Amino acid sequence: MGVFVFLPLVLPLSAWPVARLAEPHLHPRTATRLLTAFATVMAVCSTLCLALLMVVGTAQLPGNPLPDGWSDPEVRAAVPYDEIAGKAAIPALILVLAVCARTLWRHHRIACRARRALAGLPSSTVVVLPEAKPYAYALPGRPRGRVVVTTALLRGLIPPERRALFAHERAHLTARHHRYLLAVRLAARANPFLRPLRTAVTYTTERWADEDAARSVGSRRVVARAIGKAALLSGTGSAPAFAGFAGFSASSGFSGFASAGPVPRRVAALLGPAPVARNWPPVFTSVGLAAWGAAVGTLVSAMSSANSAVTMFLILHAATPF
């Protein structure tokens, strides 16, 4: 096992270049799927790495409930610096599990709050709230989810821009962007090195919805104008907490939490040519090389985790008396 057990903890760094280059050079749909896959696999591998290290650390503690053979020198010899790494992994893994559990609980709690807020309204796919605060968001649910928008936002948009708004939010629901966002949020909680991927996926899901909306309404300029107007309007008020929660749409152009950073980039992208849809970027380009680097890092991380898990299982099996 050796030093390979530590690789999954640092290999997420190999995904940083593709996280930076995917936004401007890949189709947002491709970028979202690739980055989410990289983040999810790497997060699982790093968590498994911590679990293996925790076994070594726990076996060294007096009064532990594990079999005596698990504290055998052969077990500790499988991990370099076992005294430090093994014991440090115990609080680290507990913290990771606690933070991920809190994220899931918060996601569920806000989802319930959002659904309770709409419980007394007609069960249509579009809900218009008579509020003075301009915001809109997509609320996932069965069978199709709902699009929530306020009259304040609708008043600031002309009919074509309203169609772009609804097409954007429906695109979030159709593509189930909340699942990608929750996956990368959990991955970033499991390994802080994956935070750039979470930021990138938050942006690429918005761009994905922008492109789907542009194809639906037949005009990229209309969508760009709608995003710009919504961002300006949303600066005059605030939306409920669930409207900007990343587990839902987190739509920085159409929610009450318009961000001044991504909006100009999204508008500029819509005013340019449509991105080319590819399942994988060309190899001999900067983004292609970065994607292959991230893919190799993800593969090595998975292989290191599998190798360490099998090695640890064999050692512990041999050290456990029958």
One Martini backbone bead per residue (centre of mass of N, CA, C, O) as a GRO file, in nm:
protein
  322
    1MET     BB    1   0.065   0.057  -0.027
    2GLY     BB    2   0.181   0.302   0.109
    3VAL     BB    3   0.174   0.610  -0.049
    4PHE     BB    4  -0.093   0.548  -0.212
    5VAL     BB    5  -0.297   0.630   0.016
    6PHE     BB    6  -0.242   0.954  -0.033
    7LEU     BB    7  -0.322   1.033  -0.325
    8PRO     BB    8  -0.639   1.097  -0.307
    9LEU     BB    9  -0.588   1.370  -0.144
   10VAL     BB   10  -0.414   1.525  -0.400
   11LEU     BB   11  -0.532   1.466  -0.695
   12PRO     BB   12  -0.743   1.702  -0.727
   13LEU     BB   13  -0.529   1.902  -0.844
   14SER     BB   14  -0.554   1.788  -1.145
   15ALA     BB   15  -0.846   1.951  -1.190
   16TRP     BB   16  -0.791   2.258  -1.206
   17PRO     BB   17  -0.741   2.317  -1.509
   18VAL     BB   18  -1.022   2.217  -1.613
   19ALA     BB   19  -1.191   2.412  -1.440
   20ARG     BB   20  -1.076   2.666  -1.590
   21LEU     BB   21  -1.116   2.567  -1.909
   22ALA     BB   22  -1.415   2.468  -1.941
   23GLU     BB   23  -1.588   2.724  -1.949
   24PRO     BB   24  -1.473   2.854  -2.238
   25HIS     BB   25  -1.422   2.556  -2.417
   26LEU     BB   26  -1.687   2.416  -2.336
   27HIS     BB   27  -1.962   2.271  -2.325
   28PRO     BB   28  -2.162   2.294  -2.057
   29ARG     BB   29  -2.256   2.000  -2.054
   30THR     BB   30  -1.977   1.869  -2.062
   31ALA     BB   31  -1.852   2.015  -1.820
   32THR     BB   32  -2.050   1.922  -1.604
   33ARG     BB   33  -2.007   1.614  -1.633
   34LEU     BB   34  -1.703   1.598  -1.597
   35LEU     BB   35  -1.668   1.750  -1.325
   36THR     BB   36  -1.861   1.571  -1.162
   37ALA     BB   37  -1.712   1.307  -1.205
   38PHE     BB   38  -1.443   1.386  -1.087
   39ALA     BB   39  -1.543   1.478  -0.807
   40THR     BB   40  -1.684   1.218  -0.714
   41VAL     BB   41  -1.451   1.015  -0.735
   42MET     BB   42  -1.243   1.171  -0.563
   43ALA     BB   43  -1.413   1.185  -0.304
   44VAL     BB   44  -1.444   0.883  -0.256
   45CYS     BB   45  -1.140   0.816  -0.246
   46SER     BB   46  -1.059   1.006  -0.009
   47THR     BB   47  -1.253   0.878   0.196
   48LEU     BB   48  -1.135   0.593   0.183
   49CYS     BB   49  -0.857   0.676   0.276
   50LEU     BB   50  -0.943   0.771   0.557
   51ALA     BB   51  -1.062   0.501   0.647
   52LEU     BB   52  -0.798   0.340   0.636
   53LEU     BB   53  -0.640   0.522   0.831
   54MET     BB   54  -0.837   0.488   1.071
   55VAL     BB   55  -0.783   0.193   1.127
   56VAL     BB   56  -0.492   0.236   1.213
   57GLY     BB   57  -0.551   0.444   1.438
   58THR     BB   58  -0.759   0.280   1.607
   59ALA     BB   59  -0.568   0.032   1.669
   60GLN     BB   60  -0.384   0.221   1.870
   61LEU     BB   61  -0.603   0.242   2.067
   62PRO     BB   62  -0.705   0.215   2.372
   63GLY     BB   63  -0.989   0.010   2.389
   64ASN     BB   64  -1.054  -0.096   2.128
   65PRO     BB   65  -1.293  -0.299   1.935
   66LEU     BB   66  -1.077  -0.431   1.790
   67PRO     BB   67  -0.881  -0.654   1.696
   68ASP     BB   68  -0.562  -0.720   1.800
   69GLY     BB   69  -0.436  -0.773   1.511
   70TRP     BB   70  -0.478  -0.471   1.401
   71SER     BB   71  -0.208  -0.375   1.582
   72ASP     BB   72  -0.010  -0.486   1.415
   73PRO     BB   73   0.286  -0.407   1.264
   74GLU     BB   74   0.191  -0.484   0.975
   75VAL     BB   75  -0.032  -0.275   0.962
   76ARG     BB   76   0.142  -0.017   1.014
   77ALA     BB   77   0.349  -0.071   0.777
   78ALA     BB   78   0.136   0.004   0.542
   79VAL     BB   79   0.181   0.296   0.677
   80PRO     BB   80   0.311   0.583   0.661
   81TYR     BB   81   0.321   0.739   0.943
   82ASP     BB   82   0.108   0.601   1.141
   83GLU     BB   83   0.096   0.775   1.398
   84ILE     BB   84  -0.009   1.031   1.246
   85ALA     BB   85  -0.207   0.949   1.017
   86GLY     BB   86  -0.402   0.766   1.173
   87LYS     BB   87  -0.493   0.978   1.393
   88ALA     BB   88  -0.572   1.214   1.196
   89ALA     BB   89  -0.805   1.055   1.045
   90ILE     BB   90  -1.027   1.049   1.253
   91PRO     BB   91  -1.123   1.353   1.263
   92ALA     BB   92  -1.140   1.389   0.955
   93LEU     BB   93  -1.369   1.184   0.898
   94ILE     BB   94  -1.574   1.295   1.093
   95LEU     BB   95  -1.591   1.573   0.960
   96VAL     BB   96  -1.681   1.485   0.679
   97LEU     BB   97  -1.942   1.339   0.764
   98ALA     BB   98  -2.071   1.581   0.911
   99VAL     BB   99  -2.074   1.784   0.674
  100CYS     BB  100  -2.235   1.609   0.474
  101ALA     BB  101  -2.482   1.570   0.655
  102ARG     BB  102  -2.549   1.871   0.681
  103THR     BB  103  -2.594   1.924   0.380
  104LEU     BB  104  -2.829   1.727   0.344
  105TRP     BB  105  -3.011   1.847   0.562
  106ARG     BB  106  -3.028   2.132   0.442
  107HIS     BB  107  -3.144   2.052   0.172
  108HIS     BB  108  -3.403   1.923   0.287
  109ARG     BB  109  -3.507   2.164   0.453
  110ILE     BB  110  -3.534   2.370   0.217
  111ALA     BB  111  -3.721   2.200   0.044
  112CYS     BB  112  -3.951   2.194   0.250
  113ARG     BB  113  -3.991   2.499   0.272
  114ALA     BB  114  -4.059   2.551  -0.025
  115ARG     BB  115  -4.309   2.360  -0.037
  116ARG     BB  116  -4.470   2.493   0.192
  117ALA     BB  117  -4.491   2.779   0.055
  118LEU     BB  118  -4.667   2.621  -0.197
  119ALA     BB  119  -4.910   2.450  -0.085
  120GLY     BB  120  -5.167   2.666  -0.139
  121LEU     BB  121  -5.116   2.636  -0.435
  122PRO     BB  122  -5.136   2.566  -0.737
  123SER     BB  123  -5.045   2.265  -0.932
  124SER     BB  124  -4.841   2.412  -1.114
  125THR     BB  125  -4.548   2.471  -1.304
  126VAL     BB  126  -4.637   2.775  -1.252
  127VAL     BB  127  -4.541   3.038  -1.017
  128VAL     BB  128  -4.700   3.344  -0.919
  129LEU     BB  129  -4.580   3.602  -0.716
  130PRO     BB  130  -4.704   3.882  -0.525
  131GLU     BB  131  -4.409   4.053  -0.538
  132ALA     BB  132  -4.148   4.303  -0.487
  133LYS     BB  133  -3.948   4.077  -0.533
  134PRO     BB  134  -3.696   3.992  -0.761
  135TYR     BB  135  -3.754   3.650  -0.858
  136ALA     BB  136  -3.621   3.318  -0.951
  137TYR     BB  137  -3.700   2.955  -0.955
  138ALA     BB  138  -3.618   2.611  -0.934
  139LEU     BB  139  -3.832   2.337  -0.825
  140PRO     BB  140  -3.793   2.037  -0.745
  141GLY     BB  141  -4.002   1.755  -0.859
  142ARG     BB  142  -4.299   1.581  -0.871
  143PRO     BB  143  -4.266   1.522  -1.195
  144ARG     BB  144  -4.143   1.840  -1.296
  145GLY     BB  145  -4.177   2.069  -1.130
  146ARG     BB  146  -4.110   2.426  -1.050
  147VAL     BB  147  -4.180   2.764  -1.138
  148VAL     BB  148  -4.065   3.059  -0.973
  149VAL     BB  149  -4.225   3.387  -0.981
  150THR     BB  150  -4.238   3.731  -0.983
  151THR     BB  151  -4.395   4.023  -1.063
  152ALA     BB  152  -4.146   4.209  -1.050
  153LEU     BB  153  -3.989   4.059  -1.275
  154LEU     BB  154  -4.199   4.055  -1.504
  155ARG     BB  155  -4.227   4.369  -1.534
  156GLY     BB  156  -3.910   4.394  -1.640
  157LEU     BB  157  -4.020   4.219  -1.884
  158ILE     BB  158  -4.057   4.115  -2.185
  159PRO     BB  159  -4.201   3.858  -2.343
  160PRO     BB  160  -3.937   3.725  -2.460
  161GLU     BB  161  -3.789   3.734  -2.180
  162ARG     BB  162  -3.988   3.554  -2.033
  163ARG     BB  163  -3.941   3.304  -2.204
  164ALA     BB  164  -3.644   3.283  -2.127
  165LEU     BB  165  -3.682   3.242  -1.828
  166PHE     BB  166  -3.854   2.982  -1.841
  167ALA     BB  167  -3.651   2.819  -2.009
  168HIS     BB  168  -3.424   2.825  -1.805
  169GLU     BB  169  -3.571   2.688  -1.563
  170ARG     BB  170  -3.657   2.431  -1.718
  171ALA     BB  171  -3.370   2.337  -1.776
  172HIS     BB  172  -3.300   2.270  -1.486
  173LEU     BB  173  -3.516   2.047  -1.459
  174THR     BB  174  -3.459   1.863  -1.702
  175ALA     BB  175  -3.136   1.827  -1.621
  176ARG     BB  176  -3.092   1.815  -1.315
  177HIS     BB  177  -2.893   2.029  -1.170
  178HIS     BB  178  -2.921   1.970  -0.862
  179ARG     BB  179  -2.745   1.711  -0.869
  180TYR     BB  180  -2.477   1.828  -0.952
  181LEU     BB  181  -2.459   2.039  -0.722
  182LEU     BB  182  -2.470   1.839  -0.487
  183ALA     BB  183  -2.225   1.666  -0.564
  184VAL     BB  184  -2.009   1.899  -0.555
  185ARG     BB  185  -2.066   1.987  -0.270
  186LEU     BB  186  -1.987   1.719  -0.134
  187ALA     BB  187  -1.704   1.701  -0.253
  188ALA     BB  188  -1.599   1.968  -0.122
  189ARG     BB  189  -1.643   1.859   0.167
  190ALA     BB  190  -1.452   1.607   0.145
  191ASN     BB  191  -1.258   1.801  -0.050
  192PRO     BB  192  -1.114   2.111  -0.075
  193PHE     BB  193  -0.972   2.068  -0.364
  194LEU     BB  194  -1.281   2.071  -0.507
  195ARG     BB  195  -1.391   2.368  -0.519
  196PRO     BB  196  -1.339   2.459  -0.815
  197LEU     BB  197  -1.552   2.261  -0.931
  198ARG     BB  198  -1.797   2.382  -0.799
  199THR     BB  199  -1.777   2.662  -0.927
  200ALA     BB  200  -1.785   2.563  -1.221
  201VAL     BB  201  -2.062   2.415  -1.211
  202THR     BB  202  -2.234   2.656  -1.135
  203TYR     BB  203  -2.176   2.794  -1.409
  204THR     BB  204  -2.238   2.565  -1.626
  205THR     BB  205  -2.539   2.534  -1.558
  206GLU     BB  206  -2.615   2.816  -1.650
  207ARG     BB  207  -2.512   2.786  -1.940
  208TRP     BB  208  -2.687   2.551  -2.014
  209ALA     BB  209  -2.956   2.702  -1.972
  210ASP     BB  210  -2.897   2.926  -2.174
  211GLU     BB  211  -2.874   2.748  -2.429
  212ASP     BB  212  -3.155   2.621  -2.409
  213ALA     BB  213  -3.307   2.889  -2.420
  214ALA     BB  214  -3.200   2.986  -2.695
  215ARG     BB  215  -3.317   2.742  -2.852
  216SER     BB  216  -3.617   2.788  -2.769
  217VAL     BB  217  -3.643   3.106  -2.864
  218GLY     BB  218  -3.421   3.174  -3.107
  219SER     BB  219  -3.235   3.376  -2.908
  220ARG     BB  220  -2.947   3.500  -2.766
  221ARG     BB  221  -3.013   3.802  -2.709
  222VAL     BB  222  -3.263   3.767  -2.536
  223VAL     BB  223  -3.122   3.615  -2.307
  224ALA     BB  224  -2.913   3.831  -2.244
  225ARG     BB  225  -3.117   4.052  -2.169
  226ALA     BB  226  -3.260   3.899  -1.943
  227ILE     BB  227  -3.015   3.866  -1.760
  228GLY     BB  228  -2.942   4.164  -1.727
  229LYS     BB  229  -3.214   4.262  -1.612
  230ALA     BB  230  -3.234   4.065  -1.372
  231ALA     BB  231  -2.975   4.163  -1.234
  232LEU     BB  232  -3.068   4.455  -1.191
  233LEU     BB  233  -3.331   4.395  -1.035
  234SER     BB  234  -3.203   4.214  -0.801
  235GLY     BB  235  -3.047   4.464  -0.668
  236THR     BB  236  -3.333   4.572  -0.518
  237GLY     BB  237  -3.338   4.282  -0.377
  238SER     BB  238  -3.453   3.994  -0.193
  239ALA     BB  239  -3.446   3.654  -0.144
  240PRO     BB  240  -3.506   3.369  -0.051
  241ALA     BB  241  -3.302   3.123   0.050
  242PHE     BB  242  -3.408   2.898  -0.159
  243ALA     BB  243  -3.343   3.060  -0.426
  244GLY     BB  244  -3.005   3.035  -0.376
  245PHE     BB  245  -2.980   2.744  -0.356
  246ALA     BB  246  -2.780   2.498  -0.502
  247GLY     BB  247  -3.000   2.268  -0.507
  248PHE     BB  248  -3.119   2.437  -0.705
  249SER     BB  249  -3.062   2.675  -0.932
  250ALA     BB  250  -2.871   2.919  -0.879
  251SER     BB  251  -2.964   3.172  -1.048
  252SER     BB  252  -2.770   3.449  -1.124
  253GLY     BB  253  -2.989   3.589  -1.329
  254PHE     BB  254  -3.297   3.503  -1.191
  255SER     BB  255  -3.235   3.565  -0.914
  256GLY     BB  256  -3.191   3.748  -0.612
  257PHE     BB  257  -2.867   3.647  -0.647
  258ALA     BB  258  -2.700   3.831  -0.822
  259SER     BB  259  -2.397   3.811  -0.986
  260ALA     BB  260  -2.140   4.015  -1.107
  261GLY     BB  261  -1.955   3.800  -1.235
  262PRO     BB  262  -2.109   3.583  -1.427
  263VAL     BB  263  -2.299   3.761  -1.599
  264PRO     BB  264  -2.104   3.888  -1.808
  265ARG     BB  265  -2.008   3.611  -1.918
  266ARG     BB  266  -2.283   3.511  -2.014
  267VAL     BB  267  -2.346   3.741  -2.206
  268ALA     BB  268  -2.091   3.714  -2.383
  269ALA     BB  269  -2.150   3.421  -2.473
  270LEU     BB  270  -2.430   3.489  -2.612
  271LEU     BB  271  -2.297   3.705  -2.818
  272GLY     BB  272  -2.172   3.469  -2.926
  273PRO     BB  273  -2.104   3.181  -3.032
  274ALA     BB  274  -2.196   2.873  -3.035
  275PRO     BB  275  -2.123   2.596  -2.887
  276VAL     BB  276  -1.961   2.300  -2.926
  277ALA     BB  277  -2.069   1.973  -2.927
  278ARG     BB  278  -1.887   1.759  -2.701
  279ASN     BB  279  -1.776   1.476  -2.526
  280TRP     BB  280  -1.471   1.561  -2.609
  281PRO     BB  281  -1.191   1.712  -2.622
  282PRO     BB  282  -0.936   1.790  -2.789
  283VAL     BB  283  -0.625   1.688  -2.728
  284PHE     BB  284  -0.449   1.934  -2.881
  285THR     BB  285  -0.533   2.108  -2.620
  286SER     BB  286  -0.564   2.263  -2.332
  287VAL     BB  287  -0.833   2.125  -2.244
  288GLY     BB  288  -0.755   1.839  -2.330
  289LEU     BB  289  -0.508   1.806  -2.144
  290ALA     BB  290  -0.662   1.868  -1.883
  291ALA     BB  291  -0.866   1.636  -1.906
  292TRP     BB  292  -0.656   1.408  -1.911
  293GLY     BB  293  -0.527   1.478  -1.642
  294ALA     BB  294  -0.786   1.436  -1.475
  295ALA     BB  295  -0.837   1.144  -1.566
  296VAL     BB  296  -0.573   1.030  -1.457
  297GLY     BB  297  -0.614   1.120  -1.166
  298THR     BB  298  -0.876   0.959  -1.126
  299LEU     BB  299  -0.761   0.679  -1.191
  300VAL     BB  300  -0.535   0.677  -0.980
  301SER     BB  301  -0.720   0.716  -0.740
  302ALA     BB  302  -0.885   0.456  -0.781
  303MET     BB  303  -0.643   0.257  -0.780
  304SER     BB  304  -0.531   0.335  -0.502
  305SER     BB  305  -0.783   0.266  -0.340
  306ALA     BB  306  -0.810  -0.027  -0.427
  307ASN     BB  307  -0.530  -0.121  -0.339
  308SER     BB  308  -0.554  -0.037  -0.041
  309ALA     BB  309  -0.808  -0.200   0.027
  310VAL     BB  310  -0.701  -0.481  -0.043
  311THR     BB  311  -0.450  -0.477   0.134
  312MET     BB  312  -0.595  -0.426   0.403
  313PHE     BB  313  -0.777  -0.673   0.395
  314LEU     BB  314  -0.551  -0.889   0.390
  315ILE     BB  315  -0.409  -0.804   0.650
  316LEU     BB  316  -0.655  -0.820   0.843
  317HIS     BB  317  -0.727  -1.112   0.780
  318ALA     BB  318  -0.448  -1.230   0.879
  319ALA     BB  319  -0.472  -1.083   1.177
  320THR     BB  320  -0.733  -1.240   1.225
  321PRO     BB  321  -0.867  -1.437   1.440
  322PHE     BB  322  -1.053  -1.771   1.462
   0.00000   0.00000   0.00000
